[in-house]
Amino acid sequence: MPPLQVAFVRPKEEMFKFLGINLSARDKDFSTKTLFKSREELLEWTQNTARSLGYVIVTRRSKAYGNSFAHTVILICDCGREYKPKEYTSRTSGSKKTNCQFQLEGKYSKEHDKWTLRVICDEHNHPPTQHMEGHPFARRLSVDETRLVANLRRKNMAPRDILSALKAQNENNVSTIKTIYNAQQKIRMHEQAGRIPMQIWRAFPHVLIIDATYKTNKYNKPLVQIVGVTSTQKAFSVGFAFIHREKEANYTWVLNCLNSTLDTCMHPHVIITDRELALIKACETIFLDVARLLCRWHIEQNILKHCNKIITLEDDRRSFRSLWNLLIESPTLMDYTKNYMRLQSMLIKYPCVLKYIEDTWLNKYKEMLVSVWIDQHLNFGNNTTNRVESAHANLKRFLDSASSNLDRFMQRINEIVQSQLTSINESFEKSLIFRYKHHNSYCFGLLRGSVSNEALDIIVGELQRLNLSKLDSSNCGCKLRTSCGLPCACMLSVYLNSVFLIRSLKKKGNIRCDDEVEKYKENFNKQTEAGKKIYLKKLKVIYDPRTIDVGEPTVQNKTHGRPSMKKQHKKNVNPPNQAPPRCNDSTTSEFIGLDLNKEPERHNYSYDIDLNEEPWMHDPFLMKSIPDVFHDYIDKIQDVHGDGNCGFRAVAVSLGNSED
């Protein structure tokens, strides 16, 4: 039987003394009469002193005034306080906390405008550390070191090389490779916090342009890129996706991922692609109610490549190309039919070309190609995939290589999004502050600074179209209104007439009424005696409104229910000496011979009307009171009698009946 081994356990403090370890951070090490200029200077001195002794000091709490200025800071050892494990957790966790009582207090002195340090407790209950790499607080990067990590990261330096550069710059640096990874993650989050691609997409969700490209990665996978367009005609990236092959299932997965990120207000109105059949079918499956357009540029290139082999004469080639462009730009169905017949007559000598165009393009895709159909959707003038093709080229310029890995690709994507955001913000600010000479028209007064300059340029082009030919709703086509949501030529014509009328009314200085007075006199002399009285009465109301006979009704002292028929009979037989109530001061009517004991017949009224008086529908004064812009739309004016039922009479006249 082996001998019994007995271990004698010393108290922890005695054990550390036995091993030659000093647990006390001596009072003299932290006792100082130095006055520190700032809180940061105090913290730096304290941490450097503690690190020289093998300890790490952290901030426990601060006390501040009402203005958020911290006047007191409590410093403790990073092993201070007691660890309280969670009751229910699946993680295997631990802690370095030993409830160390070491504590310092930094305080701001108003008298000296400096900071002082006081030792509250100078005893540690644990030995000093021998390797600072084990303390997360000691591994923290300074501001300069974080800036160096960000600069080296932009130069695509590997994390291990960044760590070597930090240690070469500062021999006291105790950071680990994990510190570099964490710093890069924070930098990446900070960079992405300034970008708002989702907010831009939320503001401009109307048009999406989708296309795939190659030679962007070392895996030789197709890259699907989705872009949108802002109101300033700037493209922005919506999404990127690597797919295995250009198959319908892969495109469906991409569009499903895209659709899952959309809010109800972000669904597109138009999706533009080239004639990639797998992508077209995927769009039909995922976005049922979205209009699908084909890229005109790609279609034209395919047609020219196919037809130039057959059409050998250069003049015929130019004629064919001109007629084709005229056909796809047809604004109305009548124009499309006319242009199609012209193309047919030109291609009589080339029946194979006509058959190719009909079978391959027009019969299948004319509603995704020709203006008469595609301009019924809000496409904002986008009918090609040139924007996404340009985004492909820009991406490849950033990559500088066709064999990039995913990490490098993600870094370049972030740079591209940042450059797009910068360009978009520039265009927005330019529309707010920059004013073009051709936007100085009076009708743009309320639009400048609120509408993009590009939209104003489109309206200017529509105004020029309006000036070249007289347009109305019958021959305008209204293409701009349906495709861009902007007023078309016929709407601008009505608006400009109203603006010019309002502008003439708003002109200041040299306002005279001589012409209007002369016209008033001419119309006055043409009136009958009754009409002249009414004209004079209206004129008097204008220059002396106190003469108007419309006044406040009399106050009823007793309002208990409806008066009896006897009281009503007395009131009507012996009316008080006051003017009869009037609904309209332009009519004079009196009740005659009414039997108040007999219920009157409905709509049976008699008036004292002068049959020789000119009817009110010809009254030029009433016509003058209506703006000139509405005169072309007025067929008849009738001033109904004001007997208290003038509203019903006006409705009856509007329905084509007599006012009685």
Secondary structure, DSSP 8 states (H G I E B T S, - for coil): -----------HHHHHHHTT---B--HHHH-----BSSHHHHHHHHHHHHHHHT--EEEEEEEE-TTS-EEEEEEEETTBS-----SS-SS--------B--EEEEEEETTTTEEEEEEEE-B-SS---S-GGG-TTTT---HHHHHHHHHHHHTT--HHHHHHHHHHH-TT----HHHHHHHHHHHHHHHHHT--HHHHHHH--SEEEEEEE-SSSTT---EEEEEEE-TTS-EEEEEEEE-SSS-HHHHHHHHHHHHHT--GGG--SEEEE-S-HHHHHHHHHH-TTSEEEE-HHHHHHHHHHHHTTT---HHHHHHHHHHHHHHHT--SHHHHHHHHHHHHHHGGG-HHHHHHHIIIIIHHHGGGTSHHHHTTS--TT--SSHHHHHHHHHHHHHH-SS---HHHHHHHHHHHHHHHHHHHHHHHHHHHH---GGG--GGGTTTBTTB-HHHHHHHHHHHHHHHHS---TTT---HHHHHHSS--HHHHHHHHHHHHHHHHHH--S----HHHHHHHHHHHHHS-HHHHHHHHHHHHHHH-GGG---------S--SS---HHHHHHHHHS--SS----S-TT------S--TTS---TT-------TTS--GGG-HHHHHTS-GGGGGG---------SS-HHHHHHHHHTTS---
